[in-house]
Amino acid sequence: MINIIITIAIIYISYRWMKFINHPSVQLFYNNDSLKKVVQSCPSLSNYKPTPYLNGLLHTILATFKHPAEKHTSNREVVHEAGLSVDWIDKGSGIDVQHPLLFIMPGLTGSVDDGYINTIVSQAHLHNFHNICIYNYRMLAKNADFWFKPECYNYGLKMQPNQFMNNYVSDGFYGIDNDYYYFEDDVIEGKRVRIDLVADLHYTLQYLKNKYKFNKILAIGCSYGGVQLGMYLGRFENKALIDAGVTVCSPHIMNITQVFLSTFMNLMLCKILQRGLKAIKEQFANRSNYPSNWTIDVNKALNATWIQDFDTYYTSRVYGYRTADAYYRHFSLINRFPQVQVPMLCISAEDDGVCHLKGLGKEEMIQNGRTILCLAKAGGHIGFLEGWNASSFWFPKPAIEFLTFHS
């Protein structure tokens, strides 16, 4: 029996190895010849050797246990008492405003303690980044003020009836010229406050820019953090305060991603979201802590099995959308990337169990002429482990090289 298992393992590893040795492990897509210089300055983009015996799921799972050898300490700075804050990585040298700020946006319920975040930090230190902070979302804060409306609330959205077009398609997608269609009537009429993640982000960046006078702000967004980054750059266009950005394993077309989400990943993502909601559940025990016309159902969200149900009872309603499907369609990177005005690198994996290949939207993502789409043969969801012993992450290397080029 043991011999059979060993034989099967050898065959499997050999198959995986031949799959990568005979084909490039990374494909690059861009439509502007001037970006060739950027690619040449990022050697890691073409130097990825994924661990041959790992599939996408194993990349994803094993990566959660990986932490860099370098130990990082952090100090939290409150940006606004509504629940916005950043964690500064402290190397003992303080903040140097002569150098750019590296602004890291974790995924879903991620934080400064996560291994992949610390791996990015370690790689950034190798490239002499002095100022590094990790963004903390208001929705995860135990003292969040759900009434807070940032100065640029709903900026860049066409929320008035006379601003939308009538010739929409029948499958429920109305395009970004028709933002009005996606939101609840009382949100459109200004009778209900919603959480505007993009406005929260701009408020935080504006605070940091005004206080520290950084010459540049460079950003990395992982998974859902990358969605927020791309949505921000697309909505704010020339007024965005970020000079270059990287997204890692971010869903480009969320409604398609949901359709092809594996059962296992659907269950796991739902549990992750529920863990974040449980941490702030007490805030919803008192109706005065949040707008009375929010139609959220916290108990149903916490008892949901699938992420679609969680988003139906909680996420879409907090953000003011008519339905979960309206939220998925509207909050997709593919809608905003044509308007992005800064250099971008988007890193994805063919075997990502969260962001399916069918939701990549390759042509739309690169049409602005400023974006490089990097598609790896393997890597899972924020995994990208490399070497025979899966000892290191690959994605921070090209990400930091790209941002170093634009620093």
Number of C-alpha atoms within 10 A of each C-alpha: 6 7 8 9 10 11 12 12 13 13 12 15 16 13 13 17 15 12 14 17 11 8 10 14 20 20 14 14 15 21 15 14 9 11 16 13 10 16 18 11 15 20 14 18 24 17 14 23 18 27 23 23 18 22 16 21 19 15 26 22 14 13 23 13 10 19 18 18 9 10 10 15 12 16 10 14 12 13 17 17 13 20 20 23 20 24 20 21 21 16 15 7 8 11 18 14 15 13 16 23 26 24 22 28 29 24 20 16 18 23 21 23 13 15 17 25 22 22 22 21 26 19 20 22 16 10 14 11 19 20 24 24 23 26 23 25 22 21 21 19 18 16 16 20 19 18 15 18 17 20 11 15 19 17 16 16 15 17 21 13 13 10 13 18 13 9 8 14 9 7 6 12 15 21 17 19 15 22 20 22 24 26 21 17 15 12 18 19 11 10 11 16 22 25 23 18 20 24 21 24 23 24 20 20 19 15 14 16 17 9 9 13 15 17 13 19 21 22 25 28 24 25 24 20 24 27 27 23 26 29 24 27 27 23 22 21 19 13 12 17 19 23 19 23 28 28 26 27 28 29 28 31 23 23 19 19 21 19 12 16 18 16 11 12 15 18 15 15 19 22 19 14 18 21 14 18 22 14 12 16 15 12 18 14 11 8 11 10 15 19 15 11 13 16 13 18 14 18 13 14 23 21 13 19 17 17 23 20 17 25 22 22 21 22 22 24 23 21 18 24 23 17 17 22 20 19 22 21 21 26 22 23 27 26 21 24 25 18 18 24 21 20 20 28 22 25 23 31 27 19 20 25 22 25 27 25 20 14 19 24 14 18 13 15 25 22 17 19 19 21 25 25 21 21 22 24 22 27 32 27 27 27 29 27 28 21 14 13 10 19 14 20 25 23 26 23 21 24 26 27 21 25 25 18 13 16 17
